[in-house]
Amino acid sequence: MVPFLRTLSGIIFFGLGSTFFVAYLLLLNGVYPVTAAWWMQVADLPLVIVSLVYGGSSLYLSVKKPGVSTKALPWIIILPLALLFLTLVVFNFWPATP
């Protein structure tokens, strides 16, 4: 399950990252600037989620010993990533000016 999740999140990350690159180029050149800016504001958290899933699954696969089953390792990886995601959500929705 974890290798499939890693592969799927890698493909989705590549797709979302490519759309961010295209949106930045459109915004920089003034082609559909409102739509490009909107996309970069809306799709930032999905990109963060996918990157954290990819990073967490890669870390799990590299640290896990073959043939050994443990329940603590996934939680040791998931909890800091979840805290990082919640921090980024707070920063994303926190008003910039009081």
Secondary structure, 3 states (H helix, E strand, C coil): CHHHHHHHHHHHHHHHHHHHHHHHHHHHHCCCHHHHHHHHHHCHHHHHHHHHHHHHHHHHHHHCCCCCCCCHHHHHHHHHHHHHHHHHHHHHHCCCCC
